[in-house]
Amino acid sequence: MKDIRVLSLDQLKDYFLTLGEKPFRAKQVYDWLWSKNLHSIDEMTNLSKSLREKISEEYTINPVSVDQLQRSKDGTIKNGVKLHDGLLVESVLIPTETRTTACVSSQVGCSLNCEFCATARLKRMRNLEVAEIVDQVALIDSQSKMYFDRPLSNIVFMGMGEPMMNYKNVVEAIRKITQPEGLGMSPRRITVSTSGIPKMIKMLADDELRVKLALSLHSAIESKRNEIMPFSDKFPLTDIMEALQYWYQKTGSVITFEYCVWKGINDGDEDIKALIRYCKQVPSKVNLIQYNPIGDGKYDQCNKQAEDNYVRQLENAGITVMIRKSRGGDIDAACGQLANKTTD
């Protein structure tokens, strides 16, 4: 049976009319599904039992479930999330003293081939449905309340998959997460991270979701970036910059450049100078990500001196830079490590 959550509010109204019911029933069901995140038609207690039985004859609800939960020594929680068809994705709850952040997935596997990323080694099986994305957020919100006594504060689309390659479902999930009739979260607390698909960046700007944008950059030298992220040879840095400038013009929202510095790969002065030149073209800031190796021996975190050199030169150029400390490395929950791998 089809998951009832594929129906829009208008489609729900039409469905209830075919049952001879008043259209307001649609709003009641919509509230159960998206605001209360209910996973059982039988528990919709403001509907009669006979109506619930009629709905259950045609529709079901296929919620995600936690196949395995792992807790890091730093408090990070990694969820192995099982989908209705048995496939698995991973999502992460990252706590700090002031916030809890959900890192959610958008695809089973990934469409891209970034050399440093364990997820890229997985075959892309399919895109996640809207409800599967929202379920991850609701799940982590409940974990945040359970383990840290506070609701989820932030969401980043930095889990498995490229969000822009599942654009329609990601955007609709964001609408469900932010609308008052849904989870009611602020869009300004949501960041969509992309590896850089210019057409889709412009589309996201036009859709006026009021979310933040992060670009997984890792090198502002074209040839080097193409080695690190081979798919990027289809999307030149000049085209990406034009899209980022369009984004800022439309939204007024500063772009975050996500940037890992690897030993012997992009830790030289020429790399820093190229990054500074790129940053100067659009209002932006840089997150230097402390990388966790994925076992191939090629990509290793740079030494402290190289990291400090990046920070010093970026700050001297007037560019805001922050070091994003790696979290959950001991359970393979850190940047680039999500690959449905479990740790005893």
C-alpha positions as CSV (number, residue, x, y, z in Angstrom):
1,M,0.0,0.0,0.0
2,K,1.0,3.6,-0.6
3,D,2.3,5.7,2.3
4,I,-0.4,8.3,3.0
5,R,2.3,10.9,3.5
6,V,2.8,11.1,-0.2
7,L,-0.5,13.0,-0.4
8,S,-0.5,16.8,-0.2
9,L,-3.1,18.6,1.9
10,D,-5.2,19.3,-1.2
11,Q,-5.0,15.6,-2.2
12,L,-6.1,14.6,1.2
13,K,-9.1,16.9,0.9
14,D,-10.0,15.3,-2.4
15,Y,-9.6,11.8,-0.9
16,F,-11.9,12.5,2.0
17,L,-14.5,13.9,-0.4
18,T,-14.5,10.6,-2.3
19,L,-15.2,8.9,1.1
20,G,-18.1,11.3,1.7
21,E,-16.3,13.0,4.5
22,K,-15.9,16.8,5.2
23,P,-12.7,18.4,3.9
24,F,-11.7,19.4,7.4
25,R,-10.8,15.7,8.0
26,A,-7.8,16.3,5.7
27,K,-6.4,19.0,8.1
28,Q,-6.8,16.7,11.0
29,V,-4.9,13.9,9.3
30,Y,-2.3,16.3,8.0
31,D,-1.7,17.5,11.6
32,W,-1.2,13.9,12.8
33,L,1.3,13.2,10.1
34,W,3.4,16.3,10.0
35,S,3.0,18.1,13.2
36,K,2.7,15.2,15.6
37,N,4.7,12.9,13.4
38,L,2.3,10.0,14.2
39,H,3.2,6.6,12.6
40,S,-0.1,4.8,13.1
41,I,-3.4,5.5,11.4
42,D,-5.2,3.7,14.2
43,E,-3.9,6.2,16.7
44,M,-5.7,9.2,15.0
45,T,-8.2,9.4,17.8
46,N,-10.2,12.3,16.5
47,L,-11.3,10.1,13.6
48,S,-14.0,7.5,14.0
49,K,-12.9,3.9,14.1
50,S,-14.8,3.2,10.8
51,L,-13.0,6.0,9.0
52,R,-9.6,4.9,10.3
53,E,-10.4,1.4,9.0
54,K,-11.4,2.8,5.6
55,I,-8.1,4.7,5.3
56,S,-6.1,1.7,6.4
57,E,-7.6,-0.3,3.6
58,E,-5.9,2.0,1.0
59,Y,-3.0,3.6,2.8
60,T,-0.3,2.8,5.3
61,I,2.5,4.7,7.1
62,N,6.1,3.5,6.6
63,P,8.2,5.2,9.3
64,V,11.9,4.9,9.5
65,S,13.4,3.0,12.5
66,V,16.7,2.9,14.3
67,D,18.5,-0.3,13.2
68,Q,21.5,0.5,15.4
69,L,22.4,3.4,17.7
70,Q,26.0,4.2,18.6
71,R,27.2,6.7,21.1
72,S,30.5,8.4,20.9
73,K,32.7,9.3,23.9
74,D,32.1,13.0,23.0
75,G,28.3,12.5,23.2
76,T,27.6,12.3,19.5
77,I,24.9,9.8,18.5
78,K,25.0,7.9,15.2
79,N,21.8,6.3,14.0
80,G,21.7,3.5,11.5
81,V,18.3,4.3,10.0
82,K,16.3,1.5,8.4
83,L,13.9,2.4,5.7
84,H,10.7,0.5,4.8
85,D,12.4,-1.4,2.0
86,G,15.2,-2.6,4.2
87,L,17.8,-0.1,2.9
88,L,19.9,1.8,5.4
89,V,21.1,5.4,5.8
90,E,22.8,7.1,8.7
91,S,22.0,10.3,10.6
92,V,23.9,11.9,13.4
93,L,23.0,13.9,16.5
94,I,25.8,16.3,17.4
95,P,25.5,17.9,20.8
96,T,27.4,21.0,22.2
97,E,26.9,23.0,25.3
98,T,24.5,25.4,23.5
99,R,22.9,23.4,20.7
100,T,22.0,20.0,19.3
101,T,22.4,19.6,15.6
102,A,20.9,16.9,13.3
103,C,23.0,15.8,10.4
104,V,20.6,14.1,8.0
105,S,20.9,12.1,4.9
106,S,19.1,12.8,1.5
107,Q,20.1,9.7,-0.5
108,V,20.8,6.0,0.0
109,G,24.5,6.1,-1.0
110,C,25.6,9.0,-3.1
111,S,25.6,10.1,-6.7
112,L,29.0,11.7,-6.6
113,N,32.6,10.4,-6.3
114,C,34.5,12.6,-3.9
115,E,37.8,10.8,-3.2
116,F,37.9,11.6,0.6
117,C,34.3,10.5,1.4
118,A,33.3,7.0,2.5
119,T,29.7,7.5,1.4
120,A,30.9,8.1,-2.2
121,R,32.1,4.5,-2.2
122,L,28.6,3.3,-1.8
123,K,26.4,2.8,-4.8
124,R,23.5,5.3,-4.9
125,M,20.5,3.1,-4.5
126,R,17.7,5.7,-4.5
127,N,16.7,9.1,-3.2
128,L,15.0,9.5,0.1
129,E,11.3,10.3,0.2
130,V,10.1,13.5,1.8
131,A,8.7,11.6,4.9
132,E,12.0,9.7,5.3
133,I,13.9,12.9,5.6
134,V,11.4,14.4,8.0
135,D,11.4,11.2,10.0
136,Q,15.1,11.6,10.6
137,V,14.6,15.1,12.0
138,A,11.8,14.1,14.2
139,L,13.7,11.0,15.4
140,I,16.8,13.2,16.3
141,D,14.6,15.8,18.0
142,S,13.2,13.1,20.3
143,Q,16.7,11.8,21.0
144,S,17.8,15.4,21.8
145,K,15.0,15.7,24.3
146,M,15.7,12.3,25.8
147,Y,19.5,12.4,26.1
148,F,20.1,16.2,26.4
149,D,16.9,17.5,27.8
150,R,16.4,20.1,25.1
151,P,14.8,20.1,21.6
152,L,16.8,20.0,18.4
153,S,18.1,23.4,17.5
154,N,19.8,23.0,14.1
155,I,19.7,20.8,11.0
156,V,22.4,20.3,8.4
157,F,22.0,18.4,5.2
158,M,25.5,17.0,5.4
159,G,24.7,13.3,5.8
160,M,24.7,10.6,3.1
161,G,24.0,11.9,-0.5
162,E,24.1,15.1,-2.4
163,P,20.9,17.1,-1.4
164,M,20.8,18.9,-4.8
165,M,20.5,15.6,-6.5
166,N,17.3,14.9,-4.6
167,Y,16.2,18.5,-4.9
168,K,12.4,18.2,-5.0
169,N,12.1,15.9,-2.0
170,V,14.7,17.9,0.0
171,V,12.9,21.2,-0.6
172,E,9.5,19.7,0.3
173,A,11.0,18.1,3.4
174,I,12.3,21.5,4.5
175,R,8.9,23.0,4.0
176,K,7.3,20.3,6.2
177,I,10.0,20.8,8.8
178,T,9.6,24.6,8.9
179,Q,5.9,25.2,8.4
180,P,3.6,25.8,11.4
181,E,1.5,22.8,10.4
182,G,4.7,20.7,10.5
183,L,7.6,20.6,12.9
184,G,7.7,24.4,13.1
185,M,11.5,24.8,13.0
186,S,13.1,28.1,11.9
187,P,14.5,27.8,8.3
188,R,17.5,30.0,9.5
189,R,18.6,27.0,11.6
190,I,18.8,24.8,8.5
191,T,21.9,24.5,6.3
192,V,21.9,22.8,3.0
193,S,25.4,21.6,2.0
194,T,26.2,21.0,-1.6
195,S,29.3,19.9,-3.5
196,G,28.4,22.6,-6.1
197,I,25.8,22.2,-8.8
198,P,25.3,25.8,-10.1
199,K,21.8,25.3,-11.6
200,M,20.4,23.9,-8.4
201,I,22.0,26.6,-6.2
202,K,20.2,29.2,-8.3
203,M,17.0,27.2,-8.0
204,L,17.3,27.0,-4.2
205,A,17.8,30.8,-4.2
206,D,14.6,31.3,-6.3
207,D,12.6,29.0,-4.0
208,E,13.1,31.5,-1.1
209,L,13.3,28.9,1.7
210,R,15.4,31.2,3.9
211,V,17.8,28.4,4.7
212,K,21.6,28.8,4.8
213,L,23.9,27.5,2.1
214,A,27.3,25.7,2.5
215,L,29.6,24.7,-0.3
216,S,31.9,21.7,0.1
217,L,34.9,23.4,-1.6
218,H,38.2,21.8,-0.3
219,S,40.3,23.6,-3.0
220,A,39.9,26.8,-5.0
221,I,42.5,25.5,-7.5
222,E,40.4,24.0,-10.4
223,S,42.7,21.1,-11.3
224,K,43.3,20.1,-7.7
225,R,39.6,20.3,-6.8
226,N,38.9,18.0,-9.8
227,E,41.3,15.5,-8.4
228,I,39.7,15.6,-4.9
229,M,36.1,15.7,-6.3
230,P,36.3,14.2,-9.8
231,F,32.7,15.0,-10.7
232,S,33.4,18.7,-10.3
233,D,35.1,18.8,-13.7
234,K,31.5,19.3,-15.0
235,F,31.0,22.3,-12.8
236,P,33.9,24.9,-13.1
237,L,34.6,27.1,-10.1
238,T,33.7,30.1,-12.2
239,D,30.2,28.7,-12.8
240,I,29.8,27.9,-9.1
241,M,30.9,31.4,-8.1
242,E,28.4,32.9,-10.5
243,A,25.7,30.8,-8.8
244,L,26.9,31.8,-5.3
245,Q,26.8,35.5,-6.3
246,Y,23.2,34.9,-7.5
247,W,22.4,33.2,-4.2
248,Y,23.7,36.2,-2.2
249,Q,21.9,38.7,-4.5
250,K,18.6,36.9,-4.0
251,T,18.8,35.9,-0.4
252,G,21.3,38.2,1.3
253,S,22.6,35.1,3.1
254,V,26.4,34.6,3.5
255,I,27.8,31.4,2.1
256,T,29.9,29.0,4.2
257,F,32.8,27.3,2.5
258,E,33.4,23.8,4.0
259,Y,37.1,23.1,3.7
260,C,39.2,20.1,4.8
261,V,42.9,20.6,4.8
262,W,44.8,17.4,4.0
263,K,48.5,16.8,4.5
264,G,50.5,17.1,1.3
265,I,47.3,17.8,-0.8
266,N,46.0,21.3,-0.1
267,D,48.1,22.5,2.8
268,G,50.4,24.9,0.9
269,D,50.5,28.7,0.6
270,E,49.3,28.6,-3.0
271,D,46.2,26.8,-1.7
272,I,45.5,29.5,0.9
273,K,46.0,32.3,-1.6
274,A,43.6,30.6,-4.1
275,L,41.0,30.2,-1.3
276,I,41.3,33.9,-0.3
277,R,40.8,35.0,-3.9
278,Y,37.7,32.9,-4.2
279,C,36.3,34.1,-0.9
280,K,36.7,37.7,-1.9
281,Q,34.3,37.3,-4.7
282,V,31.2,36.8,-2.5
283,P,30.3,37.5,1.1
284,S,31.4,34.3,2.8
285,K,33.1,32.6,5.7
286,V,35.2,29.4,6.0
287,N,34.7,26.4,8.1
288,L,38.0,24.4,8.4
289,I,36.9,20.9,9.1
290,Q,39.1,18.6,11.1
291,Y,39.1,15.4,9.0
292,N,38.9,11.8,10.1
293,P,40.6,9.3,7.8
294,I,38.5,6.6,6.0
295,G,41.3,4.0,5.9
296,D,42.8,4.6,2.4
297,G,46.0,6.3,3.6
298,K,45.7,9.0,1.0
299,Y,43.8,11.7,2.9
300,D,45.2,12.6,6.3
301,Q,44.5,15.5,8.5
302,C,47.1,18.3,8.1
303,N,49.4,19.2,11.0
304,K,48.6,22.0,13.4
305,Q,51.1,24.3,11.8
306,A,49.3,24.1,8.4
307,E,45.9,24.7,10.0
308,D,47.2,27.7,11.9
309,N,48.7,29.1,8.7
310,Y,45.3,28.9,7.0
311,V,43.6,30.6,10.0
312,R,46.2,33.4,10.1
313,Q,46.2,34.2,6.4
314,L,42.4,34.1,6.1
315,E,42.0,36.4,9.1
316,N,44.6,38.8,7.8
317,A,42.6,38.9,4.6
318,G,39.5,39.9,6.6
319,I,37.8,36.5,6.1
320,T,35.9,34.9,9.0
321,V,37.2,31.5,9.6
322,M,36.3,28.8,12.2
323,I,37.8,25.5,13.0
324,R,35.0,22.9,13.1
325,K,36.2,20.2,15.5
326,S,35.6,16.6,14.4
327,R,32.8,14.9,16.4
328,G,32.0,11.2,16.6
329,G,35.2,9.9,14.9
330,D,35.3,6.9,17.2
331,I,32.0,5.7,15.8
332,D,32.7,6.7,12.2
333,A,30.2,9.6,12.5
334,A,32.5,12.4,11.5
335,C,32.9,14.3,8.2
336,G,33.2,11.9,5.3
337,Q,32.8,8.7,7.4
338,L,29.1,7.8,6.9
339,A,29.1,4.5,5.1
340,N,26.7,2.2,7.1
341,K,29.7,0.9,9.0
342,T,29.2,-0.2,12.6
343,T,31.7,-0.2,15.5
344,D,31.6,-2.7,18.3
